Amino acid sequence: MPTVSATVARTLTPYLSHCFGVMGNGNAYLLDALADTDIGYVPVRHEVAGVVAADAYYRASARIAAATATYGPGFTNTLTALAEAVQAHTPLLLIVGDRPSSGPRPWDVDQPGLAAAVGAATFTVDADDPGRITIAALQHALDERTAVVLAIPYDLAAAPVAATTPPTLISRQPPAPDARSVTSLQRLLSRAERPLLLAGRGAWLSDAGEALTELAHRIGALTATSAGGVGIFDTTPDGRDADLGICGGFADDDAAKLINAADLVLVAGAGLNPFTMRHQTAFAEDATVVQIDCAPTATHERVDHFLHGDVRTTVEALLPHLDPASARQWRQQAANRGDHRHPGTGLAPDGLLDPRTVAHRLNGVLPADRTVVSDGGHFIGWAPTYWDIPSPNRLIMVGTQFQSIGLGLPSAVGAGAALSDSTIVLTTGDGGGLMGAADLETMIRTVRRGVVVVWNDGYYGAELHQYGSKGLHTEPMRIPTVDFAGVGRALGAEAAVIAVPDDLDRLQQWLDSGVDGVFVADCRISAQIRAPYMQTQLSITARSGR
C-alpha cells in the first residue's frame, strides 16, 4: 500500500518540478518518496535556504516550487523566509514534519501558530485522504498568492493509506475588469496632460509588457517601474528615451522630478511599498493615482481609483478606446535627461575601491544574458541603478519585503534552477554574505554558471550610514575583513580579490573562457562612498523629523 508521504509526493508530481530543502527526521520519508518522482530535489545547507530558493525560483520563472524541512528547529529555521514569501505574495509550498497525531513531544512547538504569526496557513495531512489535503494546500498557495505550510505528522509519515485519486488542481482565470471601470479609466487618461505608467512585478506575471508599451506610446506617457518590474518596457530608442527607470529611492534626481510632475499615475501590478513611494514623496499631492491589480483592494492609501483585474486583460480592453496622442513635450523631457550614474574615481580617499567604479565597470564585464540576484544592505542600490537588467524576472531581491539580509546565496540557488542557461550574478555585502555563507557551497554545487560580487567594506554598511552618521558608536557595525576569495576557492569556485579596478580583468578573462562554474569577485570597497538612494532616504527622514 502507498504511504502518506508517497501519496503527497505523487500528488505534487504533475504540478512541481523542484523542491529545495534539508533532510531530517520529519521529512525523511517524503524525500525518499520524491526520489521516485520527476520532482528534482536540491539539497541546501540551512532550512531557511530551502524556502528562499523556492521563493526565488518562482520570481525567476513564475512557476511554483516547494521547500521542505523537518519539524521543530528545522521548521523554526524557515520562519524569516516564510514571512518574506508571504509579504512578497510568492506562492510556494513548505512541506514539513510536525508533532505526532497522538500529541506533542517535549521538543515540539506550535508550528501552525508560528506559521500563522507570519501570515502562512497550515494544512495538516491525515491518513484518510492526504492527496486531497495536499491539493487543497497547493490550491490555496496559488489562489491567494502566498506561502503555505503542508504538515505531515511524524507518526503518519510512513503510515499506509488506501490508494485514491486526488482531485485535480483548478486553473483559475485571471480577473477581468468590468466595462464601466475601463470606460472610467479611458476618460481619466484622455484628460491627463502628463501621464506616467508605473509597472511592477504583477505586470510581468500578467505578461503585460507589450500591452503596456503600446499604451505608453498611445497616450504619450512616460514610463517607470518598481524594482520588481524593471525591464518590462520596450528597449527601442523611443521606449528608452521615455523610460525613467526605477521609481522611488533608486530614481535619479531628474527622474524623480519628472515622476513628481506627472498629473496622472497609472500603477500596473506594483504594490507601492515605501521604497517605490520614496517614503510618500514620489507623486505630487494633486496627482491622480490609478491602480490596476489582482489584489482585492488598493494596496496603498494614495490610490484614488482602483481597478480589480489582470493587468494585461485590462490594458488590452482599454487600448481600442484610446486615440493616439499627438507628440507631447512631456515625453521629450525624459529624453533630455543626462546619465546620472557617477563613474566613480577608481579609488576612494582611503585607498579602497570606489563602489561606483566597480558597479560601472561590472556592467560592461558581466554577460548580457544575466540574472541579478541581490542580498540586502547598503550596496543594494548599485546593481539596479548601474547594471542593465533584461527583464523583471532577471532582478531578484528576496528579503526586501521583510527587510532581511543573508538571503542572497540561497536566492541564487533558486534562480539558477529556474534559469539554468543564464549567468546568475549574486550581489551581496560582507555581512549578508557571512550570514548565508553555508549556502555558498550550494550555489557552487548547483549553479551552472555564476558570479558572486561581494561588496566587502568591513561594515554593516546600511547601519553605518544611517546611524554612524548620527554619531553612534561604529564598532558594533564593523566586520573584520574576510577573505571571501579564499572561502570561495576552498569550496570549489574560481576567485580573485579585486583591490584596484583593473583586477576585474580576472573576472573578464574567466567569463571569456566560457567555462562553467562560479567566480567569486571579492571587491574591497570603501565605506566612505554613500549610495545616492541612501542619501535620499536620509534627507527625507531628516526633513520629516523621523
C-alpha positions in Angstrom: 0.0 0.0 0.0 1.2 3.6 -0.6 2.2 5.7 2.4 1.1 9.2 3.4 4.5 10.6 2.3 4.4 8.7 -1.0 0.8 10.0 -1.7 1.9 13.6 -1.0 4.9 13.2 -3.4 2.8 11.5 -6.1 0.0 14.2 -5.8 2.5 17.0 -6.3 4.3 15.5 -9.2 2.1 17.0 -12.0 2.5 20.5 -10.6 6.1 20.8 -9.3 9.5 20.4 -10.9 11.7 21.4 -8.0 11.9 21.0 -4.2 14.6 22.6 -2.1 15.4 21.6 1.5 17.3 19.9 4.3 16.6 16.3 5.4 15.7 15.5 8.9 13.6 13.0 11.0 10.4 14.7 10.0 10.7 14.7 6.2 13.0 11.6 5.5 10.1 9.5 4.2 8.9 12.4 2.0 12.4 12.8 0.4 12.6 9.1 -0.1 9.3 9.2 -1.9 10.3 12.3 -4.0 13.2 10.2 -5.4 10.6 8.1 -7.2 9.0 11.1 -8.9 10.0 13.6 -11.6 10.4 16.3 -9.0 14.0 17.4 -8.7 15.3 17.7 -5.2 18.0 20.3 -4.5 19.7 19.9 -1.0 20.6 23.1 0.7 22.6 23.6 3.9 20.2 25.6 6.1 16.4 25.3 6.3 15.9 29.0 5.6 17.7 28.5 2.3 15.1 25.9 1.1 12.2 28.4 1.4 14.4 31.2 -0.1 15.4 29.1 -3.1 11.7 28.2 -3.7 10.8 31.8 -3.5 13.5 32.9 -5.9 12.6 30.1 -8.3 9.0 31.5 -8.5 10.2 35.0 -9.0 12.5 33.9 -11.8 10.1 31.5 -13.6 6.5 32.3 -12.4 6.3 28.5 -11.5 5.6 27.3 -8.0 8.2 25.3 -6.2 8.3 23.5 -2.9 10.6 23.6 0.1 11.0 21.0 2.8 12.3 20.8 6.4 12.0 18.7 9.4 9.8 19.5 12.5 10.9 21.7 15.4 14.2 23.5 14.8 14.1 22.7 11.1 10.7 24.4 10.9 11.6 27.4 13.1 14.7 28.0 10.9 12.4 28.7 8.0 10.3 31.5 9.6 12.2 34.5 8.2 12.0 33.3 4.7 8.3 32.2 5.2 7.5 35.8 6.3 9.3 37.2 3.3 7.3 34.9 0.9 4.0 35.9 2.5 4.7 39.6 2.3 6.0 39.3 -1.2 2.9 37.4 -2.4 5.0 34.4 -3.5 3.1 31.2 -4.0 5.2 28.3 -2.5 4.6 25.1 -0.6 6.7 24.4 2.6 6.4 20.7 3.4 7.4 19.9 7.0 7.3 17.3 9.6 5.1 18.0 12.6 4.2 16.7 16.0 2.6 13.2 16.1 -1.1 13.0 15.7 -1.2 11.5 19.2 0.1 14.7 20.8 3.3 16.8 21.2 6.6 15.6 22.4 8.9 17.7 24.7 10.7 19.2 21.6 7.6 20.0 19.6 6.4 23.6 19.2 3.1 25.1 18.0 4.1 25.1 14.3 0.7 26.2 13.0 0.7 29.0 15.4 4.2 30.1 14.4 3.2 29.9 10.7 0.1 31.9 11.4 2.1 34.6 13.2 3.9 35.3 9.9 0.7 35.0 7.8 1.0 31.5 6.5 -1.8 28.9 6.7 -1.1 25.3 7.6 -2.7 22.3 6.1 -2.1 19.1 8.0 -2.4 15.8 6.2 -4.1 12.7 7.7 -4.1 9.1 6.8 -7.6 9.2 5.3 -7.0 11.3 2.2 -3.6 13.0 2.2 -3.9 13.7 -1.6 -7.0 15.8 -1.1 -5.3 17.9 1.6 -2.2 18.3 -0.5 -4.2 19.7 -3.4 -6.1 22.0 -1.1 -2.8 23.4 0.2 -1.4 23.9 -3.3 -4.6 25.5 -4.5 -4.6 27.9 -1.6 -1.0 28.9 -2.3 -1.8 29.7 -6.0 -5.2 31.3 -5.5 -4.1 33.6 -2.6 -0.5 34.1 -4.0 1.1 33.2 -0.7 3.3 30.7 1.1 1.5 27.7 2.6 2.7 25.0 5.1 1.8 21.4 4.4 2.4 19.4 7.6 3.0 15.7 7.9 2.6 14.4 11.5 5.6 12.4 12.5 3.7 9.2 13.2 1.9 9.3 9.9 4.8 9.9 7.6 5.2 6.1 6.8 1.6 5.2 7.6 -0.2 3.2 4.9 -3.2 4.7 3.1 -5.7 3.4 0.6 -4.9 4.2 -3.0 -7.1 7.1 -4.1 -7.2 9.5 -7.0 -6.7 13.1 -5.6 -8.7 15.9 -7.0 -7.3 18.0 -9.9 -5.8 21.4 -9.3 -8.2 24.1 -10.6 -6.7 26.6 -13.1 -8.2 29.9 -12.3 -8.8 32.6 -14.9 -7.3 36.0 -14.1 -9.9 38.5 -13.0 -11.3 40.7 -15.9 -12.2 44.3 -15.3 -15.8 45.5 -15.7 -16.6 47.6 -18.7 -17.5 50.7 -16.6 -14.1 50.7 -14.9 -12.4 50.5 -18.3 -14.5 53.4 -19.6 -13.7 55.5 -16.5 -10.0 54.8 -16.9 -10.2 55.9 -20.6 -11.7 59.2 -19.5 -9.1 59.8 -16.9 -6.3 59.1 -19.4 -7.8 61.3 -22.1 -7.7 64.2 -19.7 -4.2 63.7 -18.5 -1.5 66.1 -19.8 1.5 64.4 -18.1 0.7 60.7 -17.7 3.1 58.2 -16.2 2.8 54.4 -16.4 4.4 52.6 -13.3 4.7 48.9 -13.8 5.6 46.3 -11.2 6.2 42.5 -10.9 2.5 41.9 -11.3 2.6 43.3 -14.8 5.3 40.8 -15.7 3.4 37.9 -14.1 0.4 39.0 -16.3 2.7 39.1 -19.4 1.6 42.7 -19.9 4.8 44.2 -21.2 3.8 44.5 -24.8 0.4 45.9 -24.0 1.8 48.5 -21.5 4.4 49.6 -24.0 1.7 50.1 -26.6 -0.4 52.0 -24.1 2.6 54.3 -23.3 3.0 55.1 -27.0 -0.7 55.6 -27.5 -1.2 58.2 -24.7 2.3 59.8 -24.8 3.2 58.6 -21.3 6.5 58.4 -19.6 7.3 55.0 -18.0 8.8 53.8 -14.8 8.9 50.6 -12.8 9.1 49.3 -9.3 12.3 47.3 -8.6 10.2 44.2 -9.3 9.2 45.5 -12.8 12.5 46.7 -14.2 13.0 45.9 -17.8 9.3 45.3 -18.7 9.0 48.2 -21.2 10.4 48.1 -24.7 14.1 48.7 -25.5 13.7 50.6 -28.8 15.2 54.1 -28.8 11.8 55.7 -28.4 11.0 53.5 -25.5 14.3 54.0 -23.8 14.0 57.8 -24.1 10.6 57.8 -22.4 11.7 55.5 -19.6 12.6 57.0 -16.2 13.9 53.7 -14.7 13.0 52.6 -11.2 10.6 54.8 -9.3 11.4 55.7 -5.7 14.7 55.7 -3.8 16.6 54.3 -6.8 15.5 57.1 -9.1 18.0 59.8 -10.0 17.1 63.5 -9.3 15.8 64.3 -12.9 13.7 61.1 -13.0 12.3 61.8 -9.5 11.3 65.3 -10.6 9.5 64.1 -13.7 7.7 61.4 -11.7 6.6 64.0 -9.3 5.4 66.2 -12.2 3.0 63.6 -13.5 -0.6 64.6 -13.2 -1.8 61.0 -13.6 0.0 57.9 -12.5 -1.3 54.6 -13.7 0.1 51.9 -11.5 0.0 48.4 -13.2 0.8 45.5 -10.9 3.0 47.4 -8.5 2.3 47.3 -4.7 3.6 50.8 -3.9 5.7 49.9 -1.0 7.5 52.7 1.0 10.6 52.5 -1.2 8.7 52.7 -4.5 6.8 55.6 -3.0 10.0 57.3 -1.9 8.6 57.5 1.6 5.4 59.2 0.4 7.2 61.8 -1.7 7.2 60.1 -5.2 4.0 61.6 -6.5 2.6 65.1 -6.5 -0.1 65.7 -3.9 -2.6 66.7 -6.7 -1.7 63.8 -9.0 -4.4 61.3 -9.7 -3.3 57.8 -8.9 -5.0 54.8 -10.6 -4.1 51.2 -9.8 -4.7 48.0 -11.8 -4.1 44.9 -9.7 -5.3 41.4 -9.0 -5.3 42.3 -5.3 -8.9 42.6 -4.0 -8.4 46.3 -2.9 -6.0 49.1 -3.4 -2.6 48.4 -1.9 -1.9 51.9 -0.8 -3.9 54.7 0.6 -2.6 57.1 -2.0 -4.6 55.3 -4.7 -7.6 57.4 -5.9 -9.1 54.9 -8.3 -8.7 51.1 -8.1 -9.5 48.6 -10.9 -9.6 45.0 -9.8 -8.3 43.0 -12.7 -5.5 41.3 -14.6 -3.1 43.9 -15.9 -2.8 42.6 -19.5 -6.5 41.9 -19.8 -7.4 45.4 -18.6 -4.9 47.2 -20.8 -5.9 45.2 -23.8 -9.5 46.1 -23.2 -8.6 49.7 -22.8 -6.4 50.2 -26.0 -9.2 50.1 -28.6 -10.9 53.0 -26.9 -7.9 55.3 -26.9 -7.0 57.7 -29.7 -3.3 58.1 -30.5 -1.9 61.1 -28.6 -0.2 63.9 -30.5 3.5 64.3 -29.9 4.0 65.8 -26.5 6.8 67.8 -25.0 6.2 65.7 -21.9 7.6 62.6 -23.5 10.6 64.5 -24.8 11.5 65.7 -21.4 12.7 62.3 -20.4 14.9 62.0 -23.5 16.7 65.2 -22.4 17.8 63.6 -19.1 21.5 63.1 -18.6 23.2 60.0 -17.3 23.4 60.5 -13.5 25.4 57.3 -12.9 28.7 58.7 -11.5 31.6 56.6 -12.8 33.4 56.9 -9.6 37.1 57.9 -9.0 38.7 54.5 -9.2 39.9 54.5 -5.6 38.3 56.4 -2.7 40.4 58.7 -0.5 41.1 55.8 1.9 42.7 53.8 -0.9 39.9 51.3 -1.2 37.8 50.8 -4.3 35.1 53.4 -5.2 32.0 51.2 -5.4 30.6 53.4 -8.2 33.6 52.5 -10.3 33.2 48.8 -9.6 29.5 49.0 -10.5 30.2 50.9 -13.7 32.9 48.5 -14.8 30.9 45.4 -14.0 28.0 46.4 -16.2 30.3 46.1 -19.2 32.1 42.9 -17.9 29.1 40.8 -17.0 27.3 38.9 -19.8 24.2 40.5 -21.3 22.3 37.3 -20.5 22.4 37.8 -16.8 20.1 37.2 -13.9 20.9 39.5 -11.0 20.2 38.2 -7.5 20.6 40.7 -4.7 21.0 40.3 -0.9 20.2 43.3 1.3 22.4 46.1 2.7 23.8 49.5 1.8 25.2 48.0 -1.5 21.7 47.1 -2.7 21.4 50.2 -5.0 24.5 49.6 -7.1 23.1 46.8 -9.3 19.6 48.1 -10.1 21.0 51.6 -10.9 24.2 50.8 -12.7 23.5 47.4 -14.4 21.4 46.6 -17.4 18.5 44.2 -16.3 17.0 42.3 -19.3 13.5 41.7 -17.8 11.7 41.8 -14.4 12.5 38.1 -13.7 16.2 38.9 -14.0 16.3 41.1 -10.9 15.5 39.0 -7.8 15.6 40.7 -4.4 14.3 38.1 -1.9 14.4 39.8 1.6 13.4 43.3 0.6 9.7 42.9 1.7 10.6 41.7 5.2 13.9 43.7 5.3 16.1 40.7 5.9 19.7 40.3 4.9 21.5 37.0 4.4 19.1 35.5 1.8 21.2 36.2 -1.3 23.1 33.0 -1.7 20.1 30.7 -1.5 18.2 33.0 -3.8 21.0 32.4 -6.4 20.3 28.6 -6.0 16.6 29.1 -6.8 17.3 31.4 -9.7 19.9 29.0 -11.1 17.4 26.2 -11.0 14.8 28.3 -12.8 17.1 29.9 -15.4 19.9 27.5 -15.9 21.1 28.9 -19.2 21.6 32.4 -17.7 24.6 33.6 -15.8 23.5 34.0 -12.2 25.1 37.1 -10.7 24.8 37.4 -6.9 25.4 40.9 -5.5 26.0 40.7 -1.7 27.6 42.6 1.1 30.1 41.1 3.5 27.5 41.0 6.4 24.8 39.2 4.4 27.4 37.0 2.7 28.6 35.8 6.0 25.1 35.3 7.3 24.2 33.0 4.4 27.7 31.5 3.9 26.6 27.9 4.4 24.9 28.0 1.0 27.8 29.3 -0.9 28.6 25.6 -1.2 25.1 25.0 -2.6 25.5 27.8 -5.2 28.9 26.5 -6.3 27.5 22.9 -6.5 24.2 23.7 -8.3 24.5 26.9 -10.4 25.8 26.1 -13.9 27.5 29.5 -14.4 27.5 32.2 -11.8 29.4 35.2 -10.4 29.4 36.3 -6.8 30.1 40.0 -6.4 31.0 40.7 -2.7 30.9 44.4 -1.8 33.4 43.9 1.0 33.6 47.2 3.0 34.2 45.8 6.5 30.9 47.1 7.9 27.2 46.6 8.1 27.0 49.4 5.7 23.3 50.4 6.0 23.7 50.8 9.7 27.0 52.7 9.3 25.4 55.3 7.0 22.1 55.6 8.9 23.4 55.6 12.5 27.2 56.1 12.3 26.4 59.4 10.6 24.3 60.4 13.7 27.3 59.9 16.0 26.5 56.4 17.2 29.5 54.1 18.0 30.5 52.3 14.9 32.4 49.4 16.5 29.2 47.2 16.6 28.8 47.9 12.9 32.3 46.7 11.9 33.1 43.4 10.3 36.8 42.2 10.3 38.0 41.9 6.7 37.1 38.5 5.4 38.9 36.7 2.5 35.8 35.8 0.5 38.0 34.8 -2.4 39.8 32.3 -0.2 36.5 30.9 1.1 35.2 30.6 -2.5 38.3 28.7 -3.6 38.1 26.3 -0.6 34.5 25.4 -1.7 35.4 24.9 -5.4 35.0 28.3 -7.0 37.4 30.4 -9.0 38.0 33.7 -7.2 40.0 36.9 -7.0 40.5 39.7 -4.6 39.5 42.9 -6.5 41.6 45.7 -5.0 42.0 48.0 -8.0 39.7 48.4 -11.0 42.0 46.6 -13.4 41.7 43.5 -11.1 38.3 43.0 -12.8 40.2 41.8 -15.8 40.5 38.5 -14.0 36.7 38.1 -14.0 36.6 39.2 -17.6 39.1 36.5 -18.6 37.2 33.9 -16.8 33.9 34.8 -18.4 35.6 35.0 -21.8 36.9 31.4 -21.4 33.3 30.1 -21.5 33.9 27.6 -18.7 31.1 26.6 -16.3 31.4 27.2 -12.6 31.2 30.1 -10.1 33.6 33.0 -9.8 33.8 35.0 -6.5 34.8 38.6 -7.0 35.9 39.8 -3.5 35.7 43.6 -4.1 37.5 45.6 -1.4 35.4 48.7 -1.5 35.4 51.9 0.6 32.8 52.5 3.2 33.2 56.3 2.7 31.1 56.4 -0.5 27.4 56.7 0.3 24.9 55.3 -2.3 22.6 58.0 -3.7 19.5 56.2 -2.6 20.8 56.1 1.0 21.5 59.9 0.8 17.9 60.4 -0.5 16.5 58.3 2.3 18.5 60.1 5.0 17.5 63.5 3.6 13.8 62.6 3.5 14.0 61.2 7.0 15.7 64.3 8.3 13.1 66.6 6.7 10.2 64.6 8.2 11.8 64.5 11.7 11.7 60.7 11.9 
